[in-house]
Amino acid sequence: MAVMIDGKAVSARLRQKMAAEVAAMKEAGVVPGLAVVLVGENPASQVYVRNKIKACEELGIRSQDYRLPEDTTQEALLDLVGELNRREDIHGILVQLPLPGQIREEAVIAAIAPEKDVDAFHARNVGKIVQGSYNFLPCTPAGVMELIRSTGVPVQGKECVVVGRSNIVGKPMALLMLHENATVTICHSRTRDLGEVTRRADILIVAIGKANFITKDMVKPGAVVIDVGMNRDENGKLCGDVDFAGVEPVAGYLTPVPGGVGPMTITMLMGNTITAAKLQGRREG
């Protein structure tokens, strides 16, 4: 029976350290500041933004919340980003995705100053991640790495399979595992005989957005299984990409949904904001 990887507990431990870090920074006259921009009325985005603002309050990070209407033009959003880039009291800028159809996400991501890009989506930050010399990591992959560390299972030399190749999770996840000296395979919708590949994985990370897609016959006994998925099943119940009930007796370690990767994402965003404030404070000093 798999050991549960408790994302809430790992997140709480990290936040405790972060709160102490923020308190020390404030004593030195630096208050980390995060601007969160939400365009439109996407209900999931509204929940995420609310949770981000709450996390800032808990840690003592100053957050500024910008709510823009659904019909906001790309030009107006880029003007706001430009203004936030220039503000010295704002160290991190987060524009909540997805954006309405009239706005090109690539243009907005490119407009955020790389040193304030706490999502780590800017091309310069992505390039640094490829090279292994980064200041920020995308929040979800960074959170997954912390969860894997919490198991005590060493990554070096392990066979790792990442299912999903998105820019936000799959690709950076594979790079982080490579930096930790794992042997990495990326699978996607065109992969032949997916089960044969996933059964080789000592560490299996799944981020494809298909409810209960990974079944017990696709998992190597004793594997570390990280479920990044967040879906609703036919009864409307929250579930991951991994069939939890089926895989639990087979895996060595397993993240639940909810309560696994989810709490980590916002915690790592807070960590990136603190890092950004430190780097910018050093540069100004």
C-alpha positions as CSV (number, residue, x, y, z in Angstrom):
1,M,0.0,0.0,0.0
2,A,1.5,3.4,-1.1
3,V,2.7,5.9,1.4
4,M,0.7,9.1,0.9
5,I,2.7,12.2,0.1
6,D,1.0,15.0,2.0
7,G,1.3,18.2,0.0
8,K,-0.4,20.2,2.8
9,A,2.1,19.2,5.4
10,V,5.2,19.8,3.1
11,S,3.7,23.1,2.1
12,A,3.1,24.1,5.7
13,R,6.7,23.4,6.6
14,L,8.0,25.5,3.7
15,R,5.7,28.4,4.5
16,Q,6.9,28.4,8.1
17,K,10.5,29.0,6.8
18,M,9.3,31.6,4.3
19,A,7.4,33.6,6.9
20,A,10.6,33.8,9.0
21,E,12.5,34.9,5.9
22,V,9.9,37.6,5.1
23,A,10.0,38.8,8.7
24,A,13.8,39.2,8.5
25,M,13.6,41.0,5.2
26,K,11.1,43.5,6.7
27,E,13.5,44.2,9.5
28,A,16.0,45.0,6.9
29,G,13.5,47.4,5.2
30,V,12.4,45.2,2.3
31,V,8.7,44.2,2.0
32,P,8.3,41.6,-0.8
33,G,5.5,42.8,-3.2
34,L,3.4,40.7,-5.6
35,A,1.0,42.1,-8.2
36,V,-1.7,39.6,-9.3
37,V,-3.6,40.5,-12.5
38,L,-6.9,38.8,-13.4
39,V,-8.7,39.5,-16.7
40,G,-12.3,38.4,-16.9
41,E,-14.5,36.2,-14.8
42,N,-13.1,32.6,-15.2
43,P,-14.3,30.9,-12.0
44,A,-11.2,28.6,-11.6
45,S,-8.9,31.6,-12.0
46,Q,-10.8,33.6,-9.4
47,V,-10.3,30.7,-6.9
48,Y,-6.6,30.6,-7.7
49,V,-6.2,34.3,-7.3
50,R,-8.1,34.3,-4.0
51,N,-5.8,31.6,-2.7
52,K,-2.7,33.5,-3.8
53,I,-3.8,36.6,-2.1
54,K,-4.6,34.7,1.1
55,A,-1.1,33.0,1.0
56,C,0.5,36.5,0.7
57,E,-1.4,37.7,3.8
58,E,-0.3,34.6,5.8
59,L,3.4,35.2,5.0
60,G,3.5,38.9,5.3
61,I,4.0,39.5,1.5
62,R,2.3,42.7,0.2
63,S,-0.1,41.7,-2.6
64,Q,-1.8,44.0,-5.1
65,D,-4.8,42.7,-6.9
66,Y,-5.9,44.0,-10.3
67,R,-9.2,42.8,-11.7
68,L,-9.8,43.8,-15.3
69,P,-13.0,43.3,-17.4
70,E,-13.3,40.4,-19.9
71,D,-13.1,42.9,-22.9
72,T,-9.8,44.4,-21.8
73,T,-7.6,45.1,-24.8
74,Q,-4.1,43.6,-25.2
75,E,-2.7,47.2,-25.3
76,A,-4.4,48.1,-22.0
77,L,-3.0,44.9,-20.3
78,L,0.5,45.6,-21.7
79,D,0.3,49.2,-20.4
80,L,-0.5,47.8,-16.9
81,V,2.4,45.3,-17.1
82,G,4.8,48.1,-18.1
83,E,3.7,50.2,-15.2
84,L,4.2,47.3,-12.8
85,N,7.6,46.6,-14.3
86,R,8.7,50.1,-13.3
87,R,7.4,50.0,-9.7
88,E,10.1,49.4,-7.2
89,D,7.6,48.2,-4.5
90,I,6.4,45.3,-6.8
91,H,9.0,42.5,-7.0
92,G,6.8,39.9,-8.7
93,I,4.1,40.1,-11.5
94,L,1.7,37.3,-12.1
95,V,-0.9,37.6,-14.9
96,Q,-3.4,34.8,-14.3
97,L,-3.8,32.4,-17.3
98,P,-5.8,31.7,-19.4
99,L,-6.5,35.1,-20.9
100,P,-9.5,36.1,-23.0
101,G,-9.2,35.4,-26.8
102,Q,-8.4,38.9,-27.9
103,I,-5.1,38.9,-25.9
104,R,-2.0,36.9,-27.0
105,E,-0.6,35.2,-23.9
106,E,2.9,35.1,-25.5
107,A,2.9,38.9,-25.9
108,V,2.0,39.4,-22.2
109,I,4.5,36.8,-20.9
110,A,7.2,38.5,-23.0
111,A,6.3,41.9,-21.6
112,I,6.9,41.0,-18.0
113,A,10.4,41.9,-16.8
114,P,12.3,38.6,-16.4
115,E,13.4,39.5,-12.9
116,K,9.7,40.0,-11.9
117,D,8.5,36.9,-13.8
118,V,7.6,34.8,-10.7
119,D,5.8,32.2,-12.9
120,A,9.1,31.6,-14.8
121,F,7.4,31.6,-18.2
122,H,9.5,34.3,-19.8
123,A,11.8,33.0,-22.6
124,R,14.9,34.2,-20.7
125,N,13.9,32.3,-17.6
126,V,13.0,29.2,-19.6
127,G,16.5,29.4,-21.2
128,K,18.1,29.6,-17.8
129,I,16.2,26.6,-16.6
130,V,17.4,24.6,-19.7
131,Q,21.0,25.7,-18.8
132,G,20.5,24.8,-15.1
133,S,21.4,28.3,-13.9
134,Y,18.0,29.7,-12.9
135,N,16.7,32.2,-10.3
136,F,13.1,31.0,-10.6
137,L,11.4,27.7,-11.4
138,P,7.8,27.3,-12.7
139,C,5.7,26.8,-9.5
140,T,4.1,23.4,-10.1
141,P,7.3,21.6,-11.2
142,A,9.2,23.2,-8.3
143,G,6.5,21.9,-6.0
144,V,6.7,18.4,-7.4
145,M,10.5,18.4,-6.8
146,E,9.9,19.3,-3.1
147,L,7.3,16.5,-2.8
148,I,9.7,14.0,-4.3
149,R,12.5,15.2,-1.8
150,S,10.0,14.7,1.1
151,T,9.9,11.0,0.3
152,G,13.6,10.6,0.9
153,V,13.9,8.6,-2.4
154,P,17.0,9.7,-4.3
155,V,16.4,10.9,-7.8
156,Q,19.9,10.3,-9.2
157,G,20.1,7.3,-11.5
158,K,16.4,6.6,-11.4
159,E,14.2,6.1,-14.4
160,C,11.7,8.9,-14.6
161,V,8.7,9.1,-16.9
162,V,6.8,12.4,-17.4
163,V,3.4,12.0,-19.0
164,G,2.5,15.4,-20.6
165,R,4.7,17.9,-22.5
166,S,3.2,21.3,-21.7
167,N,5.4,24.4,-21.3
168,I,4.0,24.9,-17.8
169,V,4.5,21.4,-16.3
170,G,5.8,18.6,-18.6
171,K,8.8,20.2,-20.3
172,P,10.2,22.0,-17.2
173,M,9.5,18.9,-15.1
174,A,11.7,16.8,-17.4
175,L,14.5,19.4,-17.2
176,L,14.5,19.5,-13.4
177,M,14.7,15.7,-13.2
178,L,17.6,15.8,-15.7
179,H,19.4,18.3,-13.5
180,E,19.0,15.8,-10.7
181,N,20.6,13.1,-12.8
182,A,17.5,11.0,-13.5
183,T,17.1,9.2,-16.8
184,V,14.1,10.9,-18.3
185,T,11.4,9.9,-20.8
186,I,8.6,12.3,-21.9
187,C,5.4,10.7,-23.1
188,H,2.5,12.4,-24.9
189,S,-0.6,11.7,-27.0
190,R,1.5,10.2,-29.8
191,T,3.5,7.8,-27.6
192,R,3.2,4.2,-28.7
193,D,2.2,1.7,-26.0
194,L,2.2,4.2,-23.2
195,G,1.8,1.5,-20.5
196,E,5.0,-0.2,-21.5
197,V,6.9,3.1,-21.0
198,T,5.2,4.1,-17.7
199,R,5.8,0.6,-16.2
200,R,9.6,1.3,-16.4
201,A,9.3,4.4,-14.2
202,D,10.8,4.5,-10.7
203,I,9.3,8.0,-10.6
204,L,6.1,8.6,-12.6
205,I,4.9,12.2,-13.0
206,V,1.5,12.6,-14.7
207,A,0.2,15.9,-16.1
208,I,-2.2,15.4,-18.9
209,G,-5.7,16.5,-17.6
210,K,-7.5,13.2,-18.2
211,A,-9.4,11.9,-15.2
212,N,-8.2,8.5,-13.8
213,F,-6.2,7.9,-17.0
214,I,-3.2,6.1,-15.4
215,T,-4.4,2.7,-14.2
216,K,-2.6,0.2,-11.9
217,D,-1.4,-2.0,-14.8
218,M,0.6,1.1,-16.0
219,V,2.6,1.5,-12.8
220,K,5.8,-0.2,-11.6
221,P,5.4,-1.8,-8.2
222,G,7.0,0.5,-5.6
223,A,7.2,3.5,-7.9
224,V,6.9,7.2,-6.7
225,V,3.7,8.4,-8.5
226,I,3.1,12.2,-8.6
227,D,-0.4,13.2,-9.9
228,V,-0.5,16.8,-11.2
229,G,-4.0,16.4,-12.7
230,M,-7.0,18.3,-11.4
231,N,-10.2,17.0,-13.0
232,R,-13.8,16.2,-12.2
233,D,-15.1,12.6,-12.6
234,E,-18.6,11.7,-14.0
235,N,-20.1,12.4,-10.5
236,G,-18.4,15.9,-10.4
237,K,-15.9,14.8,-7.8
238,L,-12.4,16.2,-7.8
239,C,-9.9,13.7,-9.1
240,G,-6.4,13.4,-10.7
241,D,-5.0,11.9,-13.8
242,V,-4.2,8.7,-11.8
243,D,-6.8,6.1,-10.8
244,F,-6.1,6.6,-7.1
245,A,-8.0,3.5,-5.8
246,G,-6.4,1.2,-8.4
247,V,-2.8,2.6,-8.1
248,E,-2.6,2.9,-4.3
249,P,-2.0,-0.8,-3.6
250,V,0.8,-0.9,-6.3
251,A,2.8,2.4,-5.9
252,G,5.4,3.0,-3.2
253,Y,4.5,6.7,-2.8
254,L,1.5,8.5,-4.2
255,T,0.1,12.0,-4.1
256,P,-3.6,12.4,-3.4
257,V,-6.0,14.8,-5.3
258,P,-6.8,17.2,-3.7
259,G,-4.1,17.7,-1.1
260,G,-1.0,16.6,-3.1
261,V,0.5,18.9,-5.7
262,G,-2.1,21.6,-5.4
263,P,-1.0,23.2,-2.1
264,M,2.6,23.3,-3.4
265,T,2.1,25.4,-6.4
266,I,1.1,28.6,-4.5
267,T,3.7,28.0,-1.9
268,M,6.4,27.9,-4.6
269,L,5.0,31.1,-6.1
270,M,5.5,32.7,-2.6
271,G,9.1,31.4,-2.7
272,N,9.7,32.9,-6.1
273,T,8.3,36.3,-4.9
274,I,10.7,36.3,-1.9
275,T,13.6,35.4,-4.2
276,A,12.7,38.2,-6.6
277,A,12.5,40.7,-3.7
278,K,16.0,39.6,-2.5
279,L,17.6,39.8,-5.9
280,Q,16.1,43.2,-6.7
281,G,17.0,44.5,-3.2
282,R,20.6,43.4,-3.8
283,R,20.6,45.1,-7.2
284,E,19.2,48.4,-5.9
285,G,21.7,48.3,-2.9
